[in-house]
Each structure stands twice: as structure tokens, then as C-alpha cells.
Amino acid sequence: MLDLESPTVSPDAFTDEELARFERDGYLIVRGLVGEAQRLRMLEVTLDGLARRVEPIEYEADVNYPGAPESRESAGGRTPRRLKQALSRDYAFVDWLTQRALTGRLEQLLGPSYFCPLAHHNCVMTKHAAYSSDTGWHQDIRYWSFMEPELVTVWLALGAERADNGCLRVIPGSHRMLLERSRFDEAMFFRADVPENVAVIEQAQHAVLDPGDVLFFHCKTLHAATRNFTEQTKFSVVFTFRGSDNPPRAGSRSAESPELLLHS
């Protein structure tokens, strides 16, 4: 079980020790970073969006991952995987991105001026009790095109995240590894059938989270998750951030959507 929190010196910043751990491991958990009222509001909006099927929605059948329904027309084919464009769903998500408890930490990692790309993440991940899928080992940067592979993902738990409901697993220090292209498959998943990869995967830790906990991780940190084996749906709010000196590559999907500029 991953347990990287330490006594908080400042509610708006990482300690020097925490920054050193993030640099070393590529991830860090901050416990109870989000207040109860704010968390419950985001959860309320999420549940309403699911009940009314407020688009845009990505369905499990869309990704073809292990355990997912074969199509939207098959059994469980309309199981949501994530509610996209979270920022436009309710002011609670905007409020979260502008909370000093978050912005102060992002400034330490990315500098005083940084962006939230709306083309990637900007969603609420929903892992349902039935028809959820397994996500293989990967680095988030596989989806994106920026000048440098230096972005930070912020993962907020709206409810408990445990091994049995598909919490993230992360590999310490994997963001600093030099991994050849041959160690990934065609979809850029880290291959579990390669002997040298097995030793890396064996180092994985479960990122166990309680409601309101936040996991920060580098875009090159290898992570994966199983399907949800419980009877309760799991909800996670996910955004990604880049420094102002790391723009998206022209003509790429990363450059197609607007970005939110954030600064002190």
C-alpha cells in the first residue's frame, strides 16, 4: 500500500521532503486536500450527470480494454467510463483548480505560470461495479504531444479508492527510466510479457486513497488499474497541467483545444 503523506507544514505547499520524494518517485499523495463540502458538490454534479447522461461521455465499450463490453449495443455497452469536459459541468470544478492548496503546489512543480490543457483528462473517471475494465501499464504522455514530457496529473478521490475497486497502481521512479520503444506494444502499453519489464512491474504500489485525498504524478510515471470488483462505483476527478514553457506541438491533438492559464 502506498502511503507517502507527511505532516503538513503549510496547507498551500509541499514540504522540501515531499518535493524530494516527488522528484525521486514521480508521485505523491496529499491526504485530505479537498474539503468535504467541495468534494460532495463535485460528487453531486457527477451523480446527476450520470443519471441524466449529460454528454460528452466516454463509455467502457469505446476503449476495448480487457473486461469492457464489445460494443455500445452489447450487454453493459452503455456503462460510462468517464464524464468528459468536467470543467464546464459545474463551477465546483473551476473552484477546485483555483484553490490555493492546489495552485501553491503546482507552482512548486511547474513554475509560477502554468496551463491546464482541456484536451486531455479534464474529466471525472467512473469505474462501475459491473462492466468496468482493466487499464494496462502506461505513461500518460503516450496520449499527448508537448515540446517536453514534463506534465503533472492531479487525481482527486471523490470516494474511497482501494485495490478491490480498481485504485491506481504506480511504479516508483519509472518517470526517470529510459524505456525503449520495444518494451511497449503498438498502443504504447508497457508489455507484461517482456522479462525485463516484469522486474519493473513487481515494484508497483497501490495508491490507496480516502475521500478528498489527492495523488500528484508525473506524466512519465507508469501506472495501471484493474476493473472494479466491488458493488460500489468509484469516482475520481482528473486534470493535467503543464508549465508555460512547455507548449503543445502545433498540429497535434494536444493543440486542438483551448487551455486554462493559471498563475499566482
N, C-alpha and C positions, 0 to 999 in steps of 0.2 A: 504494500500500500504506500502511495506517495504522500508524504507529509512534510512539506517544505516551509510551512509558515514559521515565523519567529515573532517575538514580542514587538509590537508596533511602536516605533519611536515617534513617528509622525503619521497622522491619518492621511496625509496627502503625498507621501513619498516613500520610496523604497529605502531601506537602510543600506549602508555600504555593504554589509554582509549579504543582503538579499540581491543587490546588483551583481555582486561577485558570483553568487550561485546561479543567477540567470545567465551570466556570461559563460559559466562553466557547463551548465546542464542544458541550457536552451529553453527552460521553462521555470515557472514559479507560481505557487498558489498563494493568494491572499485571502484569508478567512474573513467572512462577514463583511465584505467590502460594500455591499449594497444593502441599504436599509429595507426594513420589512414592508413599509408602505409602497415604496418604489417597486420592489420585487413583485408584490401582489398585484399592482397595477399592470405591469408587463404580462404577468400570468393571466390576468383577467382579459386583456386585449387578445392574447394568444388563444385562449379558450373560445372567445367569441369569434375570432377569425376562423377557427377550425369548424365551429358549429355552423357558421354561415358560408363556409367555403369561400372566403374572401381571397380572390386572386391577387397577385400571382402565387401559385403553389407548385412546388416540385413534388411529384408522387414517387413512392418507392419503385413503382413499375418503370419509371423513367430512367433509372440508373443501371438496372440489370446487375445489381450486386448480388452475391450469394444470399439466398433467403428471400429475395424480393419477388413479388408476383411477376409472371412473364409479361403481362400487358395490363393496361388500364381496364380492359374488359374481362380479365380473369378474376378469380376469387381474391379479394383483398387488393385489387388493382387500383382502387381509389384511396389507398392508405397514404396520407400526406407524409412526406419526408422532411420538408421544411416550408415554412411560410417565408416567401422572399420579400425583399424590399421592406424590411422591418422599420426602417427609419420613417417611412411615410405612413405607417399604420397608426401611430399614436405619438403624442408629444412625450410620453414616458420614455421612449427610446432615445429621442433627442436629448432629453434631460439627463439620461444615463451617460451619453457621450460628452456632456459638458460638466459633469460632476468633477470637482477638484480632486477627489480621491482617485479618479481615473486619469484626468489630464495631467496631474502632477507626476504620476508615474510614467506616463507615455513621454512626457518631456524629457525625463531622465534617459529613456531608451532611444528616442528618436530626435531629440532636439526641441528647441522652443517653438518651432513651427512645423506642423505635420498635417497630413491629409488622411481622411477616411475614404478609400475608394468604394464607391457604391456599386461597382460592377461585380464585386466578389464578396462572399459572405453576406453581410447586411441582412441577416435572416434570424429566424427562430427555428432551430433544429428540433424536430419532433420525432421521438423514437417510440413507436406504439407497441402495445403488448403483443399484437399479432401482426404478422407480415412485415415486420421490420427486417433490416438486412445487416450483413456484416460489411464493414468497411476495411479494406486491406491496408497494409502498411504503406504510407506515402508521406511526401512532404508537400505542404500547401503550395509551394512555389511552382509545382508542376502545372497548376491551373493558370498561372499568371505570367505576365510579361512586363518586367520593370528593368530599369537600367542595371540595378544590382539586386541580388537575392537577399535583401535586408528589410523585411517587414515583420510586424508583430501581430499575432492574432490574440484577441481577448475573448475568452469563453466564460460566460456568466451562467451559473447553475440556477434555474428558477425553482428546481426541486432537488431532491437528493440524487446523486449520481454515484452508483456503486457498480461493482463488477457484474452483478447479475442483471442489471438493467442497461448495460452497454456503455458504461463510462469510458472515457478515453484511456488508452494506454500510450505511454510515451517512452522514448528511449533516451536516457541521459547522454548528453554530449554528441548526439547524432547530427546536430546542426554544424558541427565542426569537422565531421568526417568527409574525406574525399571519396565519393562513391561513383564508380564508373557506370556509364550508361548500361552496360551489360548486366548489372545487378538489379535492373528494373525491367518489368515487362513492357509490352507495347503501350499500355495505358499508364505507364510510369508508376506502377505499384512495385514496391520493394519485394523481390521474389523470395518466397519462403523455401523454394526448392534449391537454392544456391547454398552450398555448405558454408561459405564464408559469411553469408547473411544470417545463418542460423545462430551463430555465436553473438551477433549483434542483437537479434530479436530476443534472445534469452535474457538480456539486460533490462527488458521492458518493466515499467512500473505502472500500476493503476493510479490514475488521477482521481481519487475519491473526493467528492465534493458534497458539502451540505448546501441547503438553500441560501443563496446570497454570496457564496464563495466564488472567486474568480481565478481562472487559470490564464496566465500570460505565457505564450510560447512563440518561439522564433519560427519563421516560415520554412526553415530547413529542418526543423525537428521532426523526426519520424514519429508518426502516431497512427493508431488504428483503433477500431472499436468493434465489439460483437453486436449482434442483434439484442433486443430486449427480451429477457426470459421471464420477466415478472408480469403482473396483471395491471400495472400502472404505467401510463405514458410518461416518458421523460422529456423535459423541455430545457433547451439551452439557447441563450441569446449570443450570437456570434458576430463580431465585427473585426475588420483588419485595418491596420494603419501603416503608413509609410512616411518617411522623412521627406521634407520639402525638396531635398537634394536628390531624390530617387524617383523621378517621374516614370510613368508608363511608357513603353515603347510605342512610337507612332504606328498606327495601323493595326494594332493588336486589340484583342477583346478588352484588355485592361484599360485601353484608352477610349473605349466607346461610350462610357457613361460618365456623368459628372462626378466630382469628388467634393467632399466636405472639408474645407480648410479649418483647422483648429490651431489655436495658439494661445499663449499666455497673455 
